[in-house]
């Protein structure tokens, strides 16, 4: 908060998927109850108040979308709610653009409904897709039918798995952008995982130097 204030940052985002277990009614990665503190709501409220005493810009809180998502009431103390979309857009690789678009529309509509009680807060949707065959399924198949985490492909790394698929990444991003464009309630979009230091046609979610970059540039020019 001090650094954001000193540098004049327009927005400070706290929260994120990593802190889900610390939220009221939080869950662990396996879906079990995290047994968060009974006063978690009050603790988060106090933290937000402390951040506001230092930082004067737009204060945002990010959480990850799930169909069962229940937003904590302390979000009425922030300026912006950022919902990270990690829901799969397809059940299998090489799904048609129409299916990707329908599933994206369903997820974004769900997010809009889930945030209806927080009409005083701006709503931003963040997302990214790896440029790999099957990247829209939410599970990149590895050895022994395990899922390879997307972050394992960052910075040009290649731990195996399916081939590069730049077109699938572009179609997935286009599907979400089409969905977002239909809802006035959504005030902004973040494309996550950009690596500004590397322009590689790799498997990572970074769009730099890939067909998706031109797509996103055109979209942002349209909605600006």
TAWO-V112682 format. One line per field, one symbol per residue. ss: DSSP state (H for helix, E for strand, L for the rest). burial: # if it has 24 or more other C-alpha atoms within 12 Angstrom, else .. A space follows every 50 residues. Layout:
BEGIN
ss = ???
burial = ???
END
This chain:
BEGIN
ss = LHHHHHHLLLEEEEELHHHHHHLLLLELLLLLELLLLLLHHHHHHHHHHH HHLLLLLEEEEEEELLLLLLLLHHHHHLLEEEEELLLLLLLLLLLLHHHH HHHHHHHHHHHHHHLHHHLLLEEEEEELLLLELLLLLLLEELHHHLEELH HHHHHHLLLLLLLELHHHHHHHHHHHHHHHHLLLLLLEEEELLLLLLLLL LLLLLLLLLLHHHHHHHHHHHHHL
burial = #.........#####.#..########............##..#...#.. ##..############..####.#################..###.#.## ############.##..#..#####################......### #.####.#..#####################.#.###########....# #############.##..#.....
END
